[in-house]
């Protein structure tokens, strides 16, 4: 989520390519079934529950040998999952619906990674920007084509905002007091703070755009191997509940896989996840971990239709399932 992590891009993508041969699920001599999870970014605490399930042996207890493949800014997991190259992927619920409607990717969401997306707009603490309408007349760095940004522009009539491409860095933010950029509350504010610049976040969810962060499989794999999907979902949700109670073991694995991180940064990200109730949705018992609210799916779908980002309507109820979340 920040450019510091990109120092390992070449190494990680090389490892990914090496591990991609024979990606369809298979039975190992040990009796474990091998499946691959395509992550949405390089190893980080925002994926902590999956690594927790791996390091604590939750997947193994379910009879699974799970391999987590690193992602990056230019990798889209939906085509990989839909084609069967990998069995599971990570993204946001709005992006998955767009992939189904616009690219005919046959995928189905099976669990929530986060109840809310930790993404928003980052400004300096002393900025005169307090609401989204205050962005009018200013320059904002965002990833081109971001649907959440289209939502903000439409809802708050940002017809005088100047959009520039996001750089996945806070360098410009630190140099220019007027610089405004997209950010994840779990990441970019940390680097600004370490450089002595205090920040504030305008969260997309507070503006009414509130997708889930999700993990999903192909519809073919879902129908052909419901037992494997059930095992993966069960172990993953268990991993996330465990990670939010004690991240130490998973973070040690993540740090080993991604030396561009450091313990202080990881603690910041973990604390932001916990403080913002991103995983648990505010239920300290952990009962909401992995869960969905059909009403929110319908609302997000209606928003996407209103923005005209979907090339065709879809049956939103077929985009996800709760059958493994009982």
N, C-alpha and C positions, 0 to 999 in steps of 0.2 A: 504494500500500500504506500510505501515511500521508496524513493529511488535508491536509498542505501541498500535495500535488499537485492537490487539488480546486479550487484557485483558478482553474484553467483549464477547469473542467468546461463552463461555458456556451460558451466559444469552441470547444473541441474537439468537443463534441457538435453544435454548429452546423456546423462543418466536415464532420463525419461525415455529417450529414443532406444537406448539399450534394453530397457525393461519392457518396451512395448511389444517385443516379439512374442507371439503366442498369447495375445491378450484375452482371448475368450476364457471364461471360467473353465477350470480343469481340475481334475482330482490328482493330488500329489500322492507319492508313495506312502506318506505319513497318514493318509486318509483325510487330510484337510483339503477343502475346496478353495482354489485360488481365485480371488476376484480383485479387481483394481478400482481404486477410487481416484478420479481425476480432480485434484484440488483446484481452487479458483485463484490461488496465489502461491508464492513461495512459502515454505513451512513457517508458521507463525502461531501465536496464541489464539487467534481468531479461528483456528482449526483444532484447538486444543482437545476437544472431546474425542475426535477421531484418533489422535495420537495417544490419548489416555487409554482408549479401548485397545489399542495396539500394544502399548507397553505393559498394561496391566493384564493382558491375556484374555480380555473379554471376547475378542473375535475368535481366538483359538478355542475357548470354551464352547463356542457355538459351532465349531468344526470348520472355521474359515481361516484361510491364510490371506490376509488383506494387505495389499501393496498400495501405498499412497503416493501418487505421482504429483510432483510440483507443477503449479500453474505459472501464470505470468500475465503481463498486460496485453499480450497479443494472442493469447490462447483462448479458444472457445470450446467448452467441453461438450456442448449439446451434440454436435456432429459425431464426436468420438463415441458418446454413449449410444446415440441412435443407431450407429453403424455396428455396434457390438465390439468395437475396438477396446473399450473399457466398459465395466458393468455399472459403475456409479459415477455421478458427477456432482459438482457444487455450483450454485449460482443464486440468483434472487428470483422470487416467484414471478415478478413482472417480466424478467428476461426470458424465463422458461415459456411463459405464455406467448411472448413475441416469437420465440423460436418455433413453437408449434404452429402458430398462425401464418408466419411469414416465410418459414423455410421448410414447413411440413416435417419437422423433426418429431419422430414418434417417441416421445418421452413422457414419463409420468412421475410426479413428485411423490416421495414416500415418507418424508420427514422434514421437520424444520431444524435448521442449524441454529438460527436466531429468531426470536419472536419479533424483533424489529431490526431494521437496517441501520448500522451505526454511521451512516453517511450524511453529510450536510455541507454547509458553507462555513468556512473559517475566516474570521476577521480578527483584527487586533482588539485587545481589550478596551482600548480607548477610541475605537472607531465610532463614527457617528451612525453606522449601520446597526440598527436594533431590530428591524423587521425586514421582511422580504421586499416590501415596497420601497424601502430605502436603497435597494440595489439599483433602482432606476438612475440612469445617468452615470453609472460606474462601470468599470471593467472587471469581469469575473472570469477566472480560468477554470474551465470545465472540460471534461472529455467530450469531444464532438459526438453528437448524436445521442447523448444521454437522455433517456425518457424522463427521468426525474426532473431534469432541468427544463425540459419542454413543459412539464406540468407546472413548475414554478412560474415560468414565463407567461403561461396562459392564465393561471389562476390570479396572479398578482399584476397582470398587465404590464409586464416589464418590456415595454416597447422602446425604451431608450437605454437599455443595457448593452454594453459591448462585450461580446463573448470572444475569448481567446482560448487556444488549446491548453489543457492542463499538462504539466511537465512531470508529474509524479515526484516532485521535489518541493522543499520549502525555501530554496535558495532565493527566489525572487520575492517571496513573502518577507524574508528577513531583511532584504535590501530596500524594499519599497514600503513605507508605512501605509500607502493607499492600496496595496495589493490585496486582492480577495481571491480565494481559491476554494475549490471543492476539497473535502478532506474526510477522513474517517476519524471519529472522536477517539478511537483506540490507537492512533498512530501519529499523524502529522502534528497535533498540538504538543506532543512530547518533544519533538525536535525543535519547535519554536521555543518552548519553555527552557530547554537545555541551552539555547542560545540567548536566553534572557528576555525573550519576547512573550508577553502574556497574551492569551487568545480568548475568544469566545466562539461558540458554535451555534449556528442556526440549523437545527436538525430537520431533515426532510420529513420525518414522521410527525413533527409538530406542525408542519404545514399541511398535513393531511395526506401525504404520500407515504404509505407505510407497508412496503412489501416485506415478506419473510425472506430470510436467507435460508436456502433449502438444499436438500440433496435428493437425487432422483436417479431413475434407471430407465432403460428403454421399455416400451410397451411389450415388445417381444420377450425380453428377459423377465418382465413382471408376470406375464402369462405362463411362460415355460418353466420358471424356477421360483414360484412364490415362497417355497421353503427357504431358499437362499436369501431372498429379499427380506423375509421375516427375521432371519438370523442376523443379517447385517443391520437392520433397523434397530432391533432389540439391543444388540451390543453397542451400537453407536449412541443411542439415547442413554444407555447405562454409562458409557464413557463420558458423556457431557455432564451428567449429574455428578459423577465422581470428580471430574476435572474442576467443576465449580466449587467443590469442597476442598480439594487438595491438588493444585496444579504441578507440584514439584516434579514428579516422575515424567510426566508428559513434556513439561518445559525443558527438562534435561535432554530428552530425545530431540525436541525441536531445535534446541541450540546446537546440538551436535550436527544436525542435518543442515542448519543454516547459520554458519559462524558469523554472518553479517549482523546478526542480532546480538544483544547483550542482555544480561540478567535484569538490569535496571529498566530497559525498554520493555522487556517481556512482562515485568511486574506492573508497569504502567498500563500496558494493554489489557492484562488480566483484570486489574483493578477497575478499568473503564468498563469492561464487559460486566463485571459484577455490580458496580455502582449504577450502571444504566439499565440493569435487569434485562439485558439483551438476550440472554439464554433462557432464563426462567420466567420472563414476563412478569416479574414481581411476586411470584408465588415462591416463597422460601422453601417450601416442601419439595420443590422440583417437579411437581405434578404436571406443569405446563411444558416441560422440556420436550421438544420434538413435536409438539401438538399444533393443530391448525384450527382456525375458526372459519367455517364455510362463509360466514357473512363477510369476512375480510377478503376472501378470495373473490366473491362476487363484486365487492366494492372496487377492488383493484382492476378487475376485468372491465367494469363500467368506465373507470378512468382511462384505461387504455383505448377503449372504443371512442370515448369522447375526444381523445387526443389524435385520433385517426392514425395511430401507429401500427394497428393491426390490419393486414391486407385482407383478412377475411374473418368472419366470426367463428368462434370455436365453442364447444361445449365445455365450459370452465370446470364442470364437475368431473370431467374425464382427464383434466390436467393434473389432478392429485388424487391421492387415496389416503384414508385414515385407517384402513383395515389392519395395518401393522402397529397401530398406536394405541391399541386398547389398553 
